[in-house]
């Protein structure tokens, strides 16, 4: 985002900054970074393996995934009426 630091999201200030020429340039730079990163990953698959190994090391062997939802049912269930 090309916002002034401290700008609240979904405010008129954020909308004005995003729609300005500076905001559009910022979006263009972000798109270039995402495209270059994707190209790097596609051209060098070893980067993905290195990243996965680094993540496993940072999480540790005892890591257990626990969803934020916990054990409760979702608030809305459209399948069971």
WODA-V625200 format. One line per field, one symbol per residue. phi: phi as a letter, one per 30 degrees, with the letter a starting at -180 (. if undefined). burial: b if it has 9 or more other ideal C-beta (glycine too) atoms within 8 Angstrom, else e. A space follows every 10 residues. Layout:
BEGIN
phi=???
burial=???
END
This chain:
BEGIN
phi=.ccdejdddi cddddddddd dddddddddd ddddddddde dddbdddddd dddddddddi dcdbdbdddi cddddcbddc c
burial=ebbeeebeee eebbeebbeb eebbbbbeee eeeeeeeeeb beeeeebeee eeeeeeeeee eeeeeeeeee eeeeeeeeee e
END
